[in-house]
Amino acid sequence: MKKLLSITLAAIMLLSIFAACGAPKPTPTPTQTPDPTENPQPTVPASVEGLVYDGPAMELTVNFSSTEANQKPFVDAFDRITERSGGKITFVIYYSNSLLSPGEALDGLGSGVCDISDITMANFPERFVYSQQVMSYPFLGFTSIAMASDVMNRNFFKNELMMNEFKATNIHPLFFLGVWGTSMVFKNPTEISTPDTVSGLKLVTDNRILTQFLADKGATPVGLPPTEFYSSLSNNVVDGLINGIHVINIFGALSIAKSVYLFERSFATGCRAICINNDVWSSFDDTLKQIFTEELLGEQLREEAVEHWTKSDQSHLDDCAEWNIPITRIEGEQMQAWVDALKPYGDEQLKQLSDKGYTEVYNVLEFINDAIENYDGGL
């Protein structure tokens, strides 16, 4: 029963993410984080941290696209900010898109509808060419969501081209999250270890580059929303699904699979970020900016987030084991064959962007690849 409840909540979360602008929403009811001045809690004295915030009190409105449980590492960081500010900085949090839908979040945050929000850059590719479209070059060397998030947080703040994309929309990133993970899930036992073996198969994908690649290899790419994953697979409308294993499982299709392939690298690593309205950020004094930075980019949040991601990833592997679904990992030389096969398609995308005037795409890709190569596994 607990697992069913978790899957139901996660499905609701993902449905909201995949939806565009929906129907008008009723006035939502926020959740407010506890104010330690009203309910005394053990706190870390500001003097120990070397910072004492003596600025004005602020109540900041937060929009999250998912449930409270899925945002716990960030909510805990907000609570620590409240403690370190002596209770002056508090947060009113709206979960599961109850304030802004994913398609509304960027402009809503930039215009001040809320003060903080998570933004998925894949929803706004034309406005985040460098930090999303270049990042989604096929099979970059990220091998986990934790690694992708670490690399982004250690490097993106240093890249003026990327940061200017955020500034242009009047938002400031506080924490980057990698949207990582690719699997192939099949209704029947299927051999799919090399790129050429997709020929003749009907495969669901929502990625434009992968769609072109599959068509060129003699496969039939099919565009379907996740809500149709189970029915299309169970009724043999398609042979397989290409998406994150967590998405496929949440929408019920993993349970009927007979073959699962996991790629060592994500086909397209996307960018998601917890962001703050830039006018609000600019109003903070240096002490408050440092407190936010320490809590949202510090080791405690990283460790809690990695633990959350690891448990989530393992739960889907545990389901495969419970349902006796064999898992094949595409890695090493097999992975390199896929990297080489998709490279011309990624290069063509960069050329198209360069021809449109985004002439720094090659430098940004080099910047990302250098960051991956030099990653040492720590924040």
Residue, then its C-alpha position, 0 to 999 in steps of 0.5 A: m500500500k505504501k508503494l502504491l501511494s508513492i507511485t501515485l504521488a509520483a505519477i501526479m508529479l510527473l503528469s504536472i511536469f509533462a502538462a503545458c499550461g492547464a486550466p485556471k487553478p483555484t486559489p492554492t493553499p501554501t505550506q509554511t515552513p516552521d518559524p523558530t521564533e514561534n516554535p523554538q528549535p535547536t539552532v546553529p548560532a550565527s556567530v559560529e558561522g561567522l555571519v550575523y544577518d541584521g537586515p529586514a525580515m522577509e517572507l519568500t514565496v516558493n513554487f515547487s513542481s513536485t511533492e513535499a517529499n521530493q523537495k525535502p533536501f531543499v525545504d530543509a535548507f530553507d529551514r536552516i536559512t530561517e534559523r541562521s537569519g534569526g527567524k527573519i527569513t521565512f518561506v511560504i511553499y506551494y507544492s505540486n504546481s499549485l501556484l504555477s505550472p511548469g510552463e508558467a514558472l519561468d515568466g511567473l518567477g521573473s515577473g514576481v508572482c513568486d520569489i523562488s521556483d524550480i525551472t526545467m530548462a527543457n520547457f524553454p529551449e529557445r531561451f536557454v540555448y547554452s545551458q539546455q540545448v548544448m547540455s543535451y548534446p547526445f551522450l555527454g560523459f555524465t554517469s549519474i544525476a549526482m555527477a551531473s548536478d555536481v558538475m553544473n553547480r561547480n562550473f555553470f556559475k562561472n560561465e557568463l554565457m549561461m548566466n546571461e540566459f538566466k539574467a535575461t529572464n530576470i532570475h538567478p540560479l541557486f542550485f542546478l540539478g541534472v535531468w539524467g538517465t536513459s533506458m530502453v524497455f521492451k515488452n518482449p525479450t529483445e537484443i538491442s546492444t548496438p545502434d544497428t539493432v534498432s532496425g525494424l522496431k517501433l520505439v517511443t521517444d520524445n527527443r527530436i535528435l533520437t527520432q531522426f536517428l531511429a528513422d535513419k536506422g530503419a526503426t519507427p519512432v513514435g511520439l506518445p505521452p507517458t500516460e500512454f506508455y502502459s497501454s501502447l506497450s501492453n497492446n503491442v502498439v510499440d515494441g519498446l520505450i526510450n525514457g528514464i526508467h523512473v518515468i517508465n516505472i511511475f507510469g506502470a509500463l516497467s511491470i510488463a517488460k521482458s527486457v531492460y537496457l540501461f545506458e551508462r550515459s544519459f542520451a540527453t542530460g537536461c538542466r533544471a534549477i532552483c532559481i530566485n527572482n533576480d530583483v529579490w536576489s539583488s535586494f539581499d545584503d552580502t550576508l544573506k546572499q552568503i547564507f543562501t549560497e552556503e546552505l544551497l550549495g553546501e555539503q549538507l544539502r548535497e549529501e541529502a540530495v545524493e541519498h534521496w536520488t540514490k534511494s529513488d534509483q535503486s527502487h526501480l532496480d529493486d522492482c526489476a528484480e522483484w518482477n524477474i526482469p533482466i537488466t542489461r547495461i550498455e557501457g564501455e565499448q558498447m557505450q562508445a559505439w552509441v556515442d559515435a553513432l549519435k555524434p553526427y546528429g549532435d554536431e548537426q544540431l550545434k551547426q543549426l544553432s550556430d547558423k542562427g547566431y549562437t556562435e559560442v555553442y562549440n566553446v560551451l560544449e568544450f567548456i562542459n566536456d572539460a568540466i566533465e573530464n576534470y570532475d574529481g567526484g566531490l563538490 
